[in-house]
Amino acid sequence: MTIETSDKYQINTSDEGLCLELSGDWLFNTNPPDFDSILQQILKITPEKIHFDCHKLQKWDSSLMTFLVKLLTNCKENDIPVILETLPKGIQKLLQLAFAIPERKGAHRAILGQPVLAKIGNVTIEMHRNWSDLLAFVGELFFGFLNFLRGRARFRYSDLFFQIEAAGPSALLIITLISVLIGMILAFVGAVQLRMFGAEIFIANLVGLGMAREMGAMMTAIIMAGRTGAAYAAQLGTMQVNEEIDALKTMGISPIEFLVFPRLLALCLTMPLLCIYADFMGIIGGAIVSATMLDISFFQYFQQIQGFVPLKHFGIGIFKAGVFGVLVATAGCFRGLQCGRSASAVGFAATSAVVTSIVLIIVADAIITILCQLIGI
Amino acid sequence: MKTTPHLDISNLTMAYGDVIIQKDLNFSVKHGEVFIIMGGSGCGKSTLLRHLVGLMEPSIGDICVNGQNLWQASIDERNKIISRNGVLYQGGALWSSMTLSENIALPLTEYTDLQPKQIQEVIAYKLSLVGLAGFEDYYPSEISGGMRKRAGLARAMALDPEILFFDEPSAGLDPVSSRLLDDLILELRDSLGATVVIVSHELASIFAVGDNSIFLDPEEKTIIAHGSPKELHESSTDQRVLRFLNRTT
């Protein structure tokens, strides 16, 4: 007796049980029938056994296989025997393969939403772990530094020179561009206000002081965080993925001394120099605006800066740059060494390095500024 | 019976810039055949595979898939031909930011009109074929190297490819897993009728699955032996081939 028919299948019942006649092409791109409705039809009958008639079946792909896997799973749950021998050989083999290794117990993950308290707990544990890791890293760095002072630190000087070149001269172009523009912006914003009081000449004080004490170091640090800090995190992260850091450790070479130290030293040495350069470029930017907008000659502008911006302000900026250099290198290397073992983890490490660096730069800047106020410089 | 070879390579020369890797390669792969590309380290086996799957353009020569020239076809046609292939890379090459389920789903969403529910069913079936049922929501970094390789195979099979390419399938696997993978390759060939091209220097696998093969030599920079691995082992007179197949120095 025929129960249901379509161009792809026909369900017949007889004394021998249920016969599922498959016909035509069972391909994904030829609109396969609705599996669930066929299954419901079959299970409603609850046949003694199921066999197949495939002599009209033509082309087939995983579309038929997913249906058969579903059918077999359901029949197994309902204790309905299925005569697989009535299927073509290739299909039989694939079904055997699909059921050869049963699902490992507990492998399937139930995706459940986490309660708020559990989320807060996890974030707290993660933060605690992060801080512990950071402290351990700083501790190792300190011992590395002691080894360096005793001349026992193991790193290659060629790496140090390479890192100095990469962090210093290679960054000059971007530092020039950003610093000149920052100097111009400072001068432009100040010019609008100072012109109202006829105090245009003080634009030199504004730009000179702003660049020397704050903006030169700050902008250099932010550029280096995005450029060099992220590069450090990506380099060390990729080394982590490729097990290169494990290789160093198993050879008894400290990655802190071999990898972190050259990078840290390179930034400590180059950042103050880049800061001096950025100060000078920013002041030139201010001079351009002063000369073009306010009719202040270069001579007047530089004489004003020389008279009213003492060298101590430049010193404070340079000191800050050195501190920022340590922070950017530490954050970049820390995030790189903390990196997971996948490509996406490298991206996360680089992003995280930049965010950490910028936060540390701003916090350190605030602390140094307050200390300078307290000391009176 | 199909008479056109599934893959036909004629006068192929591969080079990186001015450095020739292999030259004058001529061979064809029949439908449903397991074809082995073998040779010592650095002879250009993987480079040849990259040419066959359409990742690299030949310096000279033609690569025809089902009689259609891969590099004379338009970009759309070439992409269509390439999408009918499945490739298993040495390390699995799974996308690390995606779960196994998402890795297999990507080609299905790109090249079929399947509904999300149907895609999930196909994913479960493909993972069960490689013995990874239930691992849908795992990230590649959370499973072992062997499992990554099998998951890579499940992804390679997502679109029921006509040709399956394997780059060093046994590399990094223990002997039992390697043997199981060999069996799986043969099962897939027999049940799906797919053509299989394998780059390998694992002798056990070569003899277990290979119907036909070529041997590339790094010094002559061309094919120095062609035939079934067993035949080459028994009747080749070339010392370089015999040394390789007998593991002698």
Interface residues (C-beta under 8 A of the other chain):
Chain A: F28 N29 F35 D61 S62 M65 T66 V69 K70 K89 G90 I91 K93 L94 L97 A98 F99 A100 I101 P102 E103 R104 A107 H108 R109 I111 G340 R341 S342 A343 S344 A345
Chain B: W95 S96 S97 T112 D113 L114 Q118 E121 V122 A124 Y125 K126 S128 L129 G131 A133 G134 F135 E136 D137 Y138 Y139 P140 S141 D160 L184 E187 D190 S191 L192 G193
